[in-house]
Amino acid sequence: MPTPTDARPNIPVPDRLAAVRAEMKRLEAEEAELRQTLLSDPTARTGASWLAEIKTVKQNRTDLAELRACHPKIVEQFTFPQEITRIVLSGLTEDGEIVSARKMRQAEEA
């Protein structure tokens, strides 16, 4: 099975990852717009192949900040370290300068 890098062998992996993240952000914005339409317009909920149903579910949430303020010893007892690996992208300008991803995106949009 081909991997995403096989499909675009001339694009360096960090550049491809940045492009994928940008596309995901665009798709999340489109999803938010579609969700808003479905919530506000009942006639838009029936498609050719899919039906959108609106369901509301109640969930219990714990206010960790408040719990920590009221019972710090208990929270400390049940708090444990966890290692998380992230990949942080930085932009490379044409002259090789390293800039933040935000600055790089702003430059690309300009």
JOPE-V40752 format. One record per run of one state. SS is the DSSP state (@ for helix, = for strand, . for the rest). FROM is the first residue (numbers start at 1). TO is the last residue. If there is no record, write none. Layout:
<<SS:FROM:TO> <SS:FROM:TO>>
This chain:
<<.:1:3> <@:4:7> <.:8:12> <@:13:40> <.:41:41> <@:42:45> <=:46:46> <.:47:50> <=:51:51> <.:52:63> <@:64:70> <.:71:71> <@:72:77> <.:78:89> <=:90:92> <.:93:97> <=:98:100> <@:101:109> <.:110:110>>
